């Protein structure tokens, strides 16, 4: 009898019986796993909320923050009366966040007529992943207002500024100019760049989905500090007259270039420093580099006969001669292996020392200089400032040179005595005459009157150095002799100013041609003078380089002196002294 179904053992089917204890263990494991998963998620939630919540919130805020730099207002450059020569006006840079611009072509079409830019070029600059890219720089606030009114997502502005020169070419070679980044690249814009530019600030603000600032959002601002204003010694009106006069003279003479220096001999202040051709600093990059140079300081030349005032002042100061001392001037004077002559053959002349200056005799000047010797002459030239920095600290200034006495050749002494073999710039020559005008006391030239800080306080520049070069008595005698140059029989009658006593000296200096290794046929025609000669308040130097129509300082430079000086005397309300110039003899022995 086979066993019943109920009697069968599970082993008959090859399967072990299920125990109730296994089911309980599986339930427990499931609970444990679920609890573990819950704890992981809970821990992660706690980590996100309690531990990293502030970090995530900060990161989200960072995504909404925008930082812009606040440019410092560049200091102004002013004339001696506070008139603006270089100023900074508000402007805007237009930028774009490419990631916020869905339709670059549409935005470009909207901006193109306002910015005056090609729409295709704008579209290319609006396409990409850059968070900030320039679309236009230094646009006017009015232009930005038109753009802002369009409310274009992703289009922003940055505060900036634009440098402008209200008077265009006026004193441009002194002022200089700035580059596209607002950095000084020439003149005093370059020399005082660090003081003019100030210290930039910055502003950070929270922006909404459209990129606009949230008024109640997070913001931090550090204000910029404005730059320092620089007030020059230049008088704008005198500068204008000087610039116009030299420009007309250069054009009329067909000259390479020309310069005018106007100085107050008592203070050393330069009232005008003009050159032609010049440039407009509003469009500096569109002009020739040579026209951006400040030639009165950067160009050097041999002074020629204008240098004779130093030689004869040294002779008188050493008591080796007086204005009346007779000097017999031969037509030819041999020194070393060279024959020296005057520019015009006259046979033997019987000149006084005063006549030597009035007639501008090279031979007579050599003979006078030999009374003191080369060593003493060299000392005086240096005391007058030849070969020395002017003190103006102007970028690119050329100091000129005078050889050390030990290096003089047998012909150096005679040539240096009448203005060859040494080099100068125009300001140095004007400073020599200012020394004579100021009773023999040299006051270092200056171009900066003061610095004006943003809070209104003033800072004076370092006081100019003063040097006693010759005695007051020597200077007075030299001034009377210089009047003879302008008087009848002198070389500069064209410099006379009605009602005023005028003294000065002409120069027609040969130009060295480095390629030829000697002098060319070109000259620098010059005249440097003072007025009123008996109590000088003005010194004006005029220098015309390589004229093609005319040649001599008396015919080309003296009329410019007259024009500039006549205006300046009136503008500064300098009256005539009312005295008459004493007449000194030009010749001796009948």
MARROVO-337085 format. One record per residue (C-alpha): z, y, x; residue in three letters. Coordinates in Angstrom, 3 decimals, decimal comma. Layout:
z:y:x:resn
Z:Y:X:Ala
...
% end
This chain:
z:y:x:resn
0,000:0,000:0,000:Unk
-1,071:3,252:1,488:Unk
1,430:6,038:1,715:Unk
1,328:8,805:-0,915:Unk
0,087:12,340:-0,112:Unk
3,641:13,570:-0,162:Unk
4,710:10,973:2,263:Unk
2,142:11,848:4,850:Unk
3,295:13,545:8,061:Unk
1,577:16,744:9,208:Unk
1,076:15,020:12,499:Unk
-1,495:12,908:10,832:Unk
-3,749:15,939:10,735:Unk
-3,147:16,880:14,336:Unk
-1,368:20,161:13,405:Unk
2,236:21,111:14,012:Unk
4,181:22,313:11,003:Unk
4,724:26,102:10,619:Unk
8,218:27,252:11,275:Unk
9,695:30,086:9,269:Unk
11,247:31,640:12,434:Unk
7,780:32,592:13,859:Unk
6,972:34,782:10,868:Unk
10,109:36,825:11,396:Unk
9,316:37,385:15,062:Unk
5,808:38,603:14,232:Unk
7,170:41,112:11,762:Unk
9,590:42,392:14,326:Unk
6,804:42,796:16,921:Unk
4,687:44,721:14,452:Unk
7,535:47,064:13,737:Unk
8,152:47,588:17,438:Unk
4,484:48,355:18,146:Unk
4,312:50,774:15,228:Unk
7,467:52,484:16,386:Unk
6,097:52,779:19,913:Unk
2,855:54,333:18,671:Unk
4,823:56,734:16,494:Unk
7,017:57,693:19,437:Unk
3,938:58,343:21,619:Unk
2,385:60,596:19,007:Unk
5,691:62,296:18,343:Unk
6,212:62,834:22,048:Unk
2,732:64,236:22,422:Unk
3,363:66,530:19,479:Unk
6,621:67,686:20,994:Unk
4,821:68,196:24,311:Unk
2,085:70,242:22,688:Unk
4,376:72,286:20,487:Unk
7,515:72,700:22,508:Unk
6,405:72,354:26,102:Unk
2,708:73,328:26,357:Unk
2,527:75,463:23,267:Unk
3,020:78,694:25,167:Unk
0,449:77,641:27,744:Unk
-2,158:76,884:25,106:Unk
-1,420:80,084:23,240:Unk
-1,775:81,988:26,482:Unk
-5,097:80,282:27,210:Unk
-6,339:81,139:23,742:Unk
-5,278:84,743:24,234:Unk
-7,044:84,833:27,580:Unk
-10,239:83,866:25,798:Unk
-9,806:86,899:23,567:Unk
-8,873:89,348:26,344:Unk
-11,336:91,610:28,136:Unk
-10,563:93,686:31,248:Unk
-12,567:96,750:32,149:Unk
-12,116:98,996:35,161:Unk
-11,479:102,678:34,588:Unk
-13,298:104,737:37,192:Unk
-11,451:107,631:38,761:Unk
-13,044:110,996:38,215:Unk
-14,619:112,056:41,501:Unk
-13,361:115,380:42,769:Unk
-15,639:118,397:42,538:Unk
-17,132:120,350:45,422:Unk
-16,800:124,078:44,838:Unk
-17,934:127,285:46,496:Unk
-15,424:129,797:47,873:Unk
-15,000:131,396:44,443:Unk
-14,553:128,125:42,566:Unk
-18,123:127,860:41,290:Unk
-19,153:124,185:40,934:Unk
-21,633:122,814:43,447:Unk
-21,059:119,114:42,706:Unk
-19,302:117,813:39,590:Unk
-18,739:114,556:37,753:Unk
-19,500:114,125:34,045:Unk
-18,549:111,291:31,690:Unk
-21,040:108,455:31,300:Unk
-21,212:104,861:30,072:Unk
-22,416:101,601:31,535:Unk
-23,915:99,315:28,866:Unk
-23,080:95,619:29,345:Unk
-23,658:92,379:27,456:Unk
-21,829:89,071:26,952:Unk
-24,756:86,635:26,807:Unk
-22,649:83,896:25,182:Unk
-22,127:86,067:22,090:Unk
-25,787:86,906:21,490:Unk
-27,515:84,515:19,100:Unk
-30,882:86,261:18,948:Unk
-31,661:88,014:22,253:Unk
-35,129:89,108:21,120:Unk
-33,812:90,873:18,021:Unk
-31,050:92,634:19,969:Unk
-33,532:93,649:22,676:Unk
-35,864:95,211:20,105:Unk
-32,947:97,255:18,745:Unk
-31,842:98,487:22,177:Unk
-35,260:99,133:23,704:Unk
-36,018:102,552:22,139:Unk
-32,493:103,834:22,776:Unk
-32,329:102,790:26,427:Unk
-35,992:103,458:27,112:Unk
-36,280:99,968:28,582:Unk
-38,859:97,227:28,099:Unk
-37,801:94,879:25,285:Unk
-38,945:91,735:27,126:Unk
-36,901:92,645:30,192:Unk
-33,872:93,352:28,010:Unk
-34,318:90,031:26,204:Unk
-34,276:88,143:29,504:Unk
-31,046:89,885:30,486:Unk
-29,507:89,024:27,121:Unk
-30,260:85,308:27,507:Unk
-27,919:82,964:29,352:Unk
-24,264:82,068:29,787:Unk
-22,975:85,070:31,701:Unk
-19,969:86,788:30,190:Unk
-20,890:90,203:31,563:Unk
-24,196:91,651:32,734:Unk
-25,381:95,245:33,083:Unk
-28,107:96,466:30,745:Unk
-28,007:100,143:31,764:Unk
-25,883:102,326:34,018:Unk
-24,658:105,886:33,628:Unk
-26,087:106,569:30,177:Unk
-24,820:109,620:28,321:Unk
-21,982:109,269:25,790:Unk
-24,494:110,283:23,108:Unk
-26,723:107,337:24,019:Unk
-23,796:104,943:23,744:Unk
-22,874:106,353:20,325:Unk
-26,338:105,387:19,054:Unk
-25,906:101,853:20,423:Unk
-22,370:101,517:19,083:Unk
-23,538:102,489:15,595:Unk
-25,722:99,351:15,532:Unk
-22,580:97,164:15,827:Unk
-24,374:94,495:17,815:Unk
-22,141:91,518:18,736:Unk
-21,823:91,033:22,496:Unk
-22,881:94,559:23,476:Unk
-20,163:96,566:25,219:Unk
-19,658:99,740:27,200:Unk
-17,660:100,609:30,276:Unk
-16,427:104,077:31,057:Unk
-18,050:105,455:34,163:Unk
-19,274:108,798:35,442:Unk
-22,356:110,485:36,781:Unk
-22,533:112,913:39,699:Unk
-24,588:116,022:39,089:Unk
-25,400:119,088:41,164:Unk
-25,685:122,079:38,797:Unk
-27,465:124,344:41,278:Unk
-29,939:121,747:42,525:Unk
-31,004:122,531:46,095:Unk
-28,310:125,158:46,685:Unk
-26,268:124,163:49,770:Unk
-27,564:120,612:49,313:Unk
-27,596:119,864:53,040:Unk
-23,913:120,778:53,268:Unk
-22,837:119,031:50,074:Unk
-24,787:115,804:50,587:Unk
-25,251:113,262:47,795:Unk
-23,926:109,988:46,371:Unk
-25,566:106,594:45,964:Unk
-26,010:104,482:42,832:Unk
-22,469:103,138:43,185:Unk
-21,042:106,654:43,343:Unk
-20,223:106,480:47,045:Unk
-20,907:109,485:49,264:Unk
-23,969:108,949:51,447:Unk
-24,506:112,315:53,089:Unk
-22,896:115,639:53,919:Unk
-19,366:116,330:52,771:Unk
-19,822:113,835:49,914:Unk
-19,771:111,260:52,707:Unk
-17,267:112,928:55,044:Unk
-14,646:113,363:52,298:Unk
-15,606:110,319:50,227:Unk
-12,157:108,724:50,359:Unk
-10,457:111,903:49,128:Unk
-13,091:112,732:46,531:Unk
-13,318:109,329:44,846:Unk
-9,658:108,913:43,793:Unk
-8,109:105,582:42,704:Unk
-9,638:103,504:39,857:Unk
-7,515:102,163:36,974:Unk
-8,053:99,270:34,543:Unk
-7,546:98,404:30,875:Unk
-7,094:94,952:29,300:Unk
-7,417:94,559:25,511:Unk
-7,637:91,817:22,886:Unk
-10,946:91,484:21,067:Unk
-11,922:89,934:17,767:Unk
-14,792:87,552:16,944:Unk
-17,358:90,366:17,136:Unk
-16,164:91,403:20,570:Unk
-14,576:94,639:19,352:Unk
-11,083:95,669:20,397:Unk
-8,298:94,701:17,980:Unk
-6,335:97,921:17,392:Unk
-3,009:96,075:17,041:Unk
-3,844:93,436:19,636:Unk
-2,432:92,977:23,108:Unk
-3,379:95,671:25,603:Unk
-2,413:96,883:29,075:Unk
-3,667:100,090:30,691:Unk
-3,285:101,520:34,188:Unk
-4,746:105,006:34,322:Unk
-7,068:106,069:37,121:Unk
-6,041:108,823:39,526:Unk
-8,600:111,600:39,874:Unk
-9,996:112,552:43,266:Unk
-9,325:115,759:45,158:Unk
-11,521:118,841:44,711:Unk
-12,970:120,337:47,902:Unk
-13,424:124,106:47,955:Unk
-15,856:125,242:50,635:Unk
-16,080:128,570:52,445:Unk
-19,685:128,875:51,218:Unk
-20,401:131,862:48,962:Unk
-22,920:130,653:46,393:Unk
-24,709:133,995:46,043:Unk
-25,044:134,606:49,787:Unk
-26,146:130,995:50,193:Unk
-28,856:131,504:47,590:Unk
-30,243:134,596:49,317:Unk
-30,124:132,925:52,749:Unk
-31,823:129,794:51,457:Unk
-34,564:131,732:49,699:Unk
-35,171:133,973:52,726:Unk
-35,477:131,133:55,240:Unk
-37,658:129,084:52,881:Unk
-40,093:131,975:52,520:Unk
-40,068:132,648:56,268:Unk
-40,768:129,002:57,152:Unk
-43,649:128,881:54,701:Unk
-45,095:132,207:55,869:Unk
-44,874:131,233:59,544:Unk
-46,234:127,733:58,970:Unk
-43,114:126,530:60,777:Unk
-41,696:123,043:61,043:Unk
-38,317:124,131:59,678:Unk
-35,731:126,892:59,816:Unk
-32,013:127,602:59,496:Unk
-29,653:130,468:58,684:Unk
-25,941:130,681:59,523:Unk
-23,745:133,416:58,024:Unk
-20,219:133,712:59,451:Unk
-17,128:135,826:59,055:Unk
-16,285:136,402:62,741:Unk
-12,622:137,149:62,125:Unk
-11,799:133,976:60,188:Unk
-14,548:131,701:61,507:Unk
-15,483:130,846:57,923:Unk
-19,131:130,026:57,290:Unk
-20,328:131,920:54,221:Unk
-23,800:130,381:54,144:Unk
-25,467:127,475:55,913:Unk
-29,074:127,205:54,825:Unk
-32,072:125,226:55,979:Unk
-35,669:124,706:54,890:Unk
-37,251:122,438:53,848:Unk
-34,345:121,117:51,800:Unk
-33,858:118,681:48,890:Unk
-32,357:118,336:45,421:Unk
-29,340:115,979:45,569:Unk
-29,889:115,084:41,911:Unk
-32,980:113,224:43,166:Unk
-31,933:112,497:46,748:Unk
-33,641:109,126:47,066:Unk
-36,976:110,687:46,161:Unk
-36,934:113,030:49,170:Unk
-37,706:112,601:52,861:Unk
-34,694:111,705:54,992:Unk
-35,426:114,530:57,452:Unk
-35,066:117,066:54,629:Unk
-31,589:115,746:53,841:Unk
-30,333:116,567:57,341:Unk
-28,093:119,593:57,814:Unk
-30,219:121,033:60,643:Unk
-27,861:123,879:61,625:Unk
-25,500:121,145:62,829:Unk
-27,632:118,069:63,449:Unk
-30,620:119,593:65,273:Unk
-30,273:120,829:68,843:Unk
-32,541:123,042:70,908:Unk
-32,469:125,193:74,014:Unk
-31,105:128,625:73,022:Unk
-33,399:130,682:75,213:Unk
-32,671:134,395:75,388:Unk
-29,925:134,323:72,737:Unk
-27,895:132,640:75,492:Unk
-28,066:135,732:77,724:Unk
-25,173:137,316:75,862:Unk
-22,859:134,669:77,352:Unk
-24,146:135,216:80,883:Unk
-23,844:138,993:80,807:Unk
-20,457:138,874:79,050:Unk
-19,201:136,634:81,857:Unk
-20,547:139,057:84,489:Unk
-18,833:142,041:82,852:Unk
-15,605:140,123:82,226:Unk
-15,461:139,159:85,907:Unk
-15,905:142,875:86,722:Unk
-19,043:142,047:88,685:Unk
-21,059:144,675:86,788:Unk
-20,968:147,201:83,945:Unk
-23,608:148,080:81,348:Unk
-24,727:150,878:83,694:Unk
-25,055:148,754:86,838:Unk
-28,590:149,162:88,295:Unk
-30,568:145,973:88,830:Unk
-33,921:146,102:90,557:Unk
-36,059:143,448:88,886:Unk
-39,062:142,153:90,865:Unk
-42,057:140,733:89,048:Unk
-41,536:137,362:90,738:Unk
-38,236:135,869:91,899:Unk
-38,288:132,644:93,911:Unk
-35,304:130,322:93,686:Unk
-35,476:126,841:95,149:Unk
-39,073:125,748:94,830:Unk
-39,719:127,698:91,612:Unk
-41,066:131,174:90,912:Unk
-39,364:132,900:87,978:Unk
-41,034:135,643:85,952:Unk
-40,419:137,576:82,767:Unk
-42,523:136,751:79,712:Unk
-44,513:139,964:80,176:Unk
-45,707:141,052:83,665:Unk
-44,376:144,545:84,370:Unk
-44,309:144,864:88,126:Unk
-40,954:145,826:89,573:Unk
-38,519:147,173:86,968:Unk
-35,547:149,441:87,554:Unk
-33,210:148,300:84,790:Unk
-29,551:148,790:84,098:Unk
-27,595:145,719:83,032:Unk
-27,930:147,104:79,510:Unk
-31,693:147,325:80,033:Unk
-31,802:143,716:81,231:Unk
-30,388:142,637:77,862:Unk
-32,448:145,065:75,765:Unk
-35,704:144,031:77,487:Unk
-34,617:140,375:77,614:Unk
-35,474:140,081:81,304:Unk
-35,128:136,541:82,660:Unk
-35,329:137,718:86,264:Unk
-32,765:140,455:85,678:Unk
-30,407:137,941:84,053:Unk
-30,681:135,608:87,058:Unk
-29,847:138,442:89,441:Unk
-26,870:139,473:87,315:Unk
-25,581:135,894:87,069:Unk
-25,722:135,486:90,839:Unk
-22,961:138,085:91,060:Unk
-20,471:135,518:89,711:Unk
-22,046:132,186:90,715:Unk
-22,721:128,967:88,866:Unk
-19,184:127,606:88,798:Unk
-17,805:130,576:86,885:Unk
-20,810:130,715:84,577:Unk
-20,314:127,044:83,708:Unk
-16,680:127,735:82,826:Unk
-17,623:130,549:80,440:Unk
-20,299:128,506:78,700:Unk
-17,739:125,848:77,849:Unk
-15,201:128,430:76,675:Unk
-17,844:129,798:74,324:Unk
-18,058:126,274:72,831:Unk
-21,334:125,055:74,324:Unk
-21,467:121,259:74,505:Unk
-18,252:121,027:72,459:Unk
-17,727:119,858:68,844:Unk
-17,798:122,756:66,404:Unk
-14,658:121,518:64,653:Unk
-16,461:121,137:61,313:Unk
-16,266:117,320:61,433:Unk
-19,653:117,155:59,786:Unk
-21,319:113,714:59,794:Unk
-24,191:113,503:62,230:Unk
-23,317:116,704:64,088:Unk
-24,998:117,060:67,485:Unk
-22,809:118,882:69,995:Unk
-25,545:119,850:72,396:Unk
-24,828:119,776:76,116:Unk
-24,460:121,759:79,294:Unk
-24,583:119,856:82,608:Unk
-21,477:119,715:84,749:Unk
-21,738:122,298:87,512:Unk
-21,592:119,577:90,153:Unk
-24,840:118,170:88,763:Unk
-26,813:121,421:88,866:Unk
-29,989:121,417:90,927:Unk
-31,164:124,499:92,892:Unk
-33,093:125,613:89,798:Unk
-30,387:124,754:87,237:Unk
-28,367:127,904:87,831:Unk
-31,224:130,370:87,256:Unk
-32,613:128,534:84,205:Unk
-29,223:127,998:82,578:Unk
-28,403:131,681:83,039:Unk
-31,257:132,686:80,704:Unk
-30,980:129,806:78,227:Unk
-32,927:126,811:79,521:Unk
-31,453:123,517:80,700:Unk
-28,706:123,466:78,064:Unk
-28,824:122,588:74,366:Unk
-27,044:123,920:71,301:Unk
-27,015:123,737:67,535:Unk
-27,385:126,798:65,315:Unk
-23,699:127,018:64,386:Unk
-22,696:127,041:68,061:Unk
-24,989:130,012:68,731:Unk
-23,621:131,904:65,725:Unk
-20,103:131,138:66,962:Unk
-20,907:132,704:70,360:Unk
-21,870:135,964:68,669:Unk
-18,841:135,740:66,380:Unk
-16,689:135,614:69,509:Unk
-18,194:138,880:70,746:Unk
-17,862:140,355:67,248:Unk
-14,192:139,315:67,116:Unk
-13,196:141,188:70,284:Unk
-13,697:138,190:72,576:Unk
-11,490:135,797:70,597:Unk
-13,288:132,641:69,528:Unk
-12,179:131,259:66,165:Unk
-13,335:127,720:65,535:Unk
-15,911:127,646:62,702:Unk
-14,793:126,285:59,335:Unk
-16,535:125,139:56,168:Unk
-13,573:123,961:54,064:Unk
-11,345:126,561:52,444:Unk
-8,854:124,230:50,755:Unk
-8,296:120,920:48,946:Unk
-7,169:121,059:45,308:Unk
-5,225:118,085:43,938:Unk
-5,352:116,876:40,324:Unk
-1,964:118,449:39,606:Unk
-3,299:121,851:40,653:Unk
-1,549:122,054:44,004:Unk
-3,526:123,234:47,018:Unk
-3,671:121,817:50,512:Unk
-4,895:123,933:53,386:Unk
-7,019:122,296:56,088:Unk
-5,848:122,335:59,669:Unk
-5,874:125,891:60,989:Unk
-8,884:126,573:63,234:Unk
-8,256:126,737:66,956:Unk
-8,576:130,089:68,688:Unk
-9,594:130,688:72,301:Unk
-9,642:133,888:74,318:Unk
-13,067:133,828:75,974:Unk
-13,508:137,397:77,221:Unk
-11,385:140,525:77,009:Unk
-11,533:142,939:74,096:Unk
-12,981:145,599:76,393:Unk
-15,766:143,245:77,512:Unk
-16,571:142,370:73,900:Unk
-16,787:146,042:72,918:Unk
-19,155:146,771:75,800:Unk
-21,312:143,795:74,849:Unk
-21,539:144,965:71,232:Unk
-22,828:148,365:72,343:Unk
-25,365:146,638:74,585:Unk
-26,482:144,446:71,677:Unk
-27,150:147,594:69,665:Unk
-29,646:148,596:72,353:Unk
-31,640:145,451:71,544:Unk
-32,063:146,671:67,964:Unk
-32,618:150,286:68,999:Unk
-35,762:151,985:70,238:Unk
-37,186:150,198:73,246:Unk
-35,443:146,918:72,326:Unk
-36,984:143,669:71,102:Unk
-35,473:143,609:67,586:Unk
-36,192:146,878:65,813:Unk
-37,079:144,794:62,722:Unk
-33,383:143,966:62,332:Unk
-32,311:147,539:61,561:Unk
-30,401:148,046:58,298:Unk
-30,364:151,595:56,905:Unk
-26,900:153,120:57,079:Unk
-25,389:150,374:59,242:Unk
-24,981:149,901:62,948:Unk
-26,519:146,573:63,924:Unk
-26,381:144,652:67,184:Unk
-28,031:141,389:68,105:Unk
-30,325:139,445:70,377:Unk
-33,731:137,844:70,023:Unk
-34,745:134,487:71,416:Unk
-38,066:132,717:71,916:Unk
-37,131:129,369:73,408:Unk
-39,646:126,770:74,526:Unk
-39,417:123,330:72,929:Unk
-39,172:120,252:75,119:Unk
-41,751:117,533:74,484:Unk
-40,121:114,249:75,476:Unk
-43,511:112,538:75,666:Unk
-44,808:115,050:78,182:Unk
-41,545:115,224:80,085:Unk
-41,659:119,017:79,981:Unk
-42,076:122,045:77,777:Unk
-44,670:122,156:75,025:Unk
-46,401:125,238:73,670:Unk
-44,056:125,246:70,670:Unk
-41,039:127,559:70,436:Unk
-37,889:128,247:68,447:Unk
-37,970:131,899:67,373:Unk
-34,494:133,271:66,743:Unk
-32,367:136,326:66,164:Unk
-28,579:136,467:65,987:Unk
-26,897:139,698:65,029:Unk
-23,797:141,380:63,656:Unk
-22,957:144,247:61,314:Unk
-21,450:146,783:61,303:Unk
-21,749:146,550:65,078:Unk
-18,746:148,784:65,779:Unk
-16,473:146,789:63,430:Unk
-18,298:143,521:62,745:Unk
-17,623:141,749:59,481:Unk
-20,712:139,552:59,465:Unk
-22,641:137,486:61,974:Unk
-26,004:136,104:60,884:Unk
-28,109:133,702:62,948:Unk
-31,732:132,924:62,066:Unk
-33,699:130,120:63,730:Unk
-37,349:129,252:63,012:Unk
-38,689:126,110:64,650:Unk
-42,288:125,709:65,835:Unk
-43,960:128,579:63,943:Unk
-47,758:128,581:63,835:Unk
-48,185:132,141:62,548:Unk
-46,300:134,352:64,975:Unk
-44,105:133,425:67,903:Unk
-41,296:135,839:68,734:Unk
-37,791:136,131:67,337:Unk
-38,153:139,868:66,860:Unk
-41,132:139,486:64,530:Unk
-40,163:136,297:62,656:Unk
-36,376:135,925:62,625:Unk
-35,186:139,555:62,698:Unk
-36,624:140,386:59,228:Unk
-34,763:137,399:57,749:Unk
-31,562:138,675:59,359:Unk
-32,141:142,063:57,762:Unk
-32,733:140,583:54,302:Unk
-29,698:138,288:54,358:Unk
-27,337:140,783:55,995:Unk
-28,316:143,613:53,657:Unk
-27,443:141,495:50,642:Unk
-24,212:140,092:52,110:Unk
-22,914:143,520:53,159:Unk
-23,366:144,733:49,596:Unk
-21,990:141,591:47,956:Unk
-18,857:141,684:50,115:Unk
-18,532:145,445:49,602:Unk
-18,571:146,180:53,317:Unk
-19,280:149,900:53,739:Unk
-21,030:151,519:56,697:Unk
-18,609:152,809:59,309:Unk
-20,275:156,192:59,397:Unk
-20,304:156,324:63,189:Unk
-23,374:156,483:65,404:Unk
-24,247:154,067:68,151:Unk
-23,829:155,462:71,667:Unk
-27,028:155,509:73,663:Unk
-26,917:153,524:76,863:Unk
-29,536:153,926:79,539:Unk
-32,041:151,098:79,859:Unk
-33,343:152,138:83,263:Unk
-32,080:153,990:86,328:Unk
-33,517:156,333:88,897:Unk
-35,717:158,384:86,554:Unk
% end
